[in-house]
Amino acid sequence: EASRSSSDKVVALSHDGVERPYVLHVPSTFAARPAPLLVELHGRGIDAERFDQLTGFGSLAEDAGFVLALLSALGEMWNDGRSNSSKWTGTPDGVGYLAAVIDDATQRISIDERRVYVVGMSNGATMAGRLVCELPGRIAGVAQVGGTAAADIATSSSIGRTASERAGAAADFAASDAAGLGSGAAAGVRQGDAGGREIGPVPILNIHGT
């Protein structure tokens, strides 16, 4: 089991009738002013705390002063919305769980809700892409390593787009795939709220390869 610093707290949380605790890392330098929140999503086959040992975000949180949420997927695999395999479809509701964690963290400590960021690797990167598409206005930026948003999610979930804009986005993604750039080559995802109003582009940092 991964070691845990004194700044880490295991938070009990129930979602969809399942106990799904998460680890909340609050830096020792935390002050009363609202701080950024970073949600860290592991790849398939590893849990949150072992993944953080590889990324070092826990240590970076201490230096930079942001709050870090470490989440583990059920069965160590996120339901990231890919439609080409039954392994990633159906339940559990990963987006609902991540939203519940963000809500819970912001209720516990002073979080700047304008600065909620998500970082993920592989399956976690694809889940991060799904999150930014399906939680409009709540995610300020995304960093993805070794994965992109599922094409169906990215082209259909931008509520602020018109039908013609969604069709254009689908064509852009298809062109990116054809060029070997991957379906996440677009620089950002535009978001809208439930009323269809444009919220604005969300910056995406996508890293793939060495």
C-alpha positions in Angstrom: 0.0 0.0 0.0 1.2 3.5 -0.9 2.4 5.6 1.9 0.3 8.7 2.8 1.5 12.1 3.9 0.1 13.9 6.9 -1.6 16.3 4.4 -3.7 13.5 3.0 -7.2 12.8 4.2 -9.3 9.8 3.2 -12.8 11.2 2.6 -15.8 8.8 2.8 -18.2 9.3 -0.1 -21.1 7.2 -1.3 -22.2 7.4 -4.9 -25.0 5.3 -6.6 -25.2 3.2 -3.5 -21.5 2.3 -3.6 -18.9 3.5 -1.1 -16.2 5.3 -3.1 -13.8 7.1 -0.8 -11.2 9.4 -2.3 -8.0 11.0 -1.0 -7.9 14.8 -0.5 -4.5 16.3 -0.3 -4.5 19.8 1.3 -1.0 21.4 1.2 0.5 22.4 4.5 0.7 26.0 3.2 -3.0 26.1 2.6 -4.5 29.5 3.7 -8.1 30.7 4.0 -8.2 32.1 0.5 -9.7 29.9 -2.2 -7.2 27.5 -3.8 -7.2 25.7 -7.1 -8.3 22.1 -7.2 -6.6 19.4 -9.3 -8.4 16.1 -10.0 -5.9 13.4 -10.8 -7.2 10.3 -12.8 -5.1 7.2 -13.0 -4.8 4.9 -16.0 -6.2 1.4 -16.3 -4.8 -1.2 -13.9 -3.4 1.1 -11.1 -5.1 2.9 -8.2 -4.9 6.6 -7.4 -2.2 6.5 -4.7 0.2 4.3 -6.6 -0.4 6.5 -9.7 0.4 9.6 -7.6 3.7 8.1 -6.6 4.6 8.0 -10.3 3.4 11.5 -11.1 4.6 13.4 -8.0 1.6 15.7 -8.0 1.3 15.3 -4.2 4.7 16.9 -3.8 4.0 19.5 -6.4 0.8 20.5 -4.6 2.9 21.3 -1.6 5.2 23.5 -3.6 2.5 25.2 -5.7 -0.2 25.4 -3.1 -3.1 23.7 -4.9 -5.5 21.1 -3.5 -5.3 17.6 -5.0 -8.0 15.0 -5.2 -6.9 11.4 -5.8 -9.7 9.2 -7.1 -9.8 5.5 -7.9 -12.0 3.9 -10.6 -14.1 0.8 -9.8 -12.1 -2.1 -11.0 -9.2 0.3 -11.7 -10.9 1.3 -15.0 -12.8 4.5 -15.8 -16.0 4.4 -17.9 -14.6 6.9 -20.3 -17.3 6.8 -23.0 -15.6 4.9 -25.8 -18.2 3.2 -27.9 -15.9 0.8 -29.7 -15.7 -1.6 -26.8 -18.3 -2.9 -24.4 -15.6 -2.7 -21.7 -16.1 1.0 -21.4 -19.9 1.4 -21.8 -22.8 1.2 -19.4 -22.3 1.6 -15.7 -20.7 2.9 -13.5 -21.5 6.6 -13.8 -17.9 7.9 -13.7 -18.9 11.5 -14.6 -21.5 11.6 -11.8 -18.9 10.3 -9.3 -16.3 12.9 -10.4 -18.8 15.6 -10.1 -19.8 14.4 -6.6 -16.1 14.5 -5.6 -15.7 18.1 -6.8 -18.9 19.1 -5.0 -17.7 17.4 -1.8 -14.2 18.9 -1.9 -15.6 22.4 -2.5 -17.9 22.0 0.5 -15.1 20.9 2.8 -12.5 23.5 2.1 -12.2 26.8 0.3 -11.8 26.0 -3.4 -11.8 28.5 -6.2 -14.5 26.9 -8.4 -13.2 28.9 -11.4 -9.9 26.9 -11.1 -10.8 23.3 -11.1 -8.5 21.3 -13.4 -8.2 17.6 -14.4 -5.2 15.6 -15.3 -5.2 12.0 -16.5 -3.1 9.3 -18.2 -4.3 6.7 -20.7 -7.8 5.6 -19.7 -7.7 8.5 -17.2 -6.9 10.9 -20.0 -9.9 9.8 -22.0 -12.0 10.1 -18.8 -10.7 13.6 -18.3 -11.9 14.4 -21.9 -15.3 13.0 -21.1 -15.5 15.1 -17.9 -14.8 18.4 -19.6 -17.4 17.7 -22.3 -20.1 16.6 -19.9 -19.6 19.0 -17.0 -19.9 22.3 -18.9 -18.5 25.3 -17.2 -17.0 23.4 -14.3 -13.6 22.5 -15.6 -11.1 25.2 -16.3 -8.5 23.1 -18.1 -7.4 19.6 -18.9 -4.0 17.8 -19.3 -4.0 14.4 -21.0 -1.1 12.0 -21.4 -1.4 9.0 -23.7 -5.1 9.5 -24.4 -7.8 11.8 -25.8 -11.5 12.3 -25.4 -13.6 9.7 -27.2 -14.6 11.0 -30.6 -18.3 10.5 -30.0 -18.1 12.4 -26.7 -16.1 15.3 -28.0 -18.2 15.9 -31.1 -21.7 15.5 -29.5 -21.4 16.8 -26.0 -20.5 20.5 -26.6 -24.0 21.9 -25.8 -23.1 25.4 -27.0 -22.5 24.2 -30.6 -25.1 24.4 -33.3 -25.8 21.2 -35.4 -23.6 22.6 -38.2 -20.7 23.3 -35.7 -21.0 19.7 -34.3 -20.8 18.4 -37.9 -17.7 20.5 -38.5 -16.1 19.2 -35.3 -16.8 15.6 -36.4 -15.1 16.3 -39.7 -12.1 17.9 -37.9 -11.7 14.8 -35.7 -12.0 12.5 -38.7 -9.3 14.5 -40.5 -7.1 14.3 -37.4 -7.5 10.5 -37.2 -6.7 10.2 -40.9 -3.6 12.3 -40.5 -2.5 10.0 -37.6 -2.8 12.8 -35.0 -5.4 11.1 -32.9 -9.0 12.2 -32.2 -7.9 14.7 -29.6 -5.7 16.9 -31.8 -8.1 19.8 -31.6 -6.7 22.5 -29.4 -9.8 22.8 -27.1 -13.4 21.9 -26.5 -16.1 24.6 -26.4 -18.6 24.3 -23.7 -22.2 25.5 -23.2 -24.6 25.4 -20.3 -27.9 23.5 -20.3 -29.6 26.5 -22.0 -27.3 26.2 -24.9 -25.3 29.4 -24.1 -21.7 29.5 -25.1 -19.3 29.4 -22.1 -16.1 29.4 -23.9 -13.1 27.3 -25.0 -11.4 25.0 -22.5 -7.6 24.7 -22.9 -6.3 21.2 -23.4 -2.7 20.1 -23.1 -2.3 16.7 -24.8 0.9 14.8 -24.6 1.3 11.6 -26.6 4.6 9.8 -27.4 8.1 10.4 -26.1 
